[in-house]
């Protein structure tokens, strides 16, 4: 039961973060890029449920990381 509640909370939190991410994609990218290599790995993406959920779709070149351009295209202002 705790797992179900936690899962629901993470989905709701991810949905709530989506509009903020659309406005501040560059800030979110910088915050997630913890090793400052200019890309977001799948492990780094796990810190944000919305990014983690859409990671594979956003990774257009399928290299296992999101460039700033891929991130902005997926999560920037629509």
Secondary structure, DSSP 8 states (H G I E B T S, - for coil): -HHHHHHHHHHHHHHHHHHHHHH-HHHHHHHH-TT-SSEEEHHHHTTSHHHHHHHHHH-TT-SSEEEHHHHHHHHS--
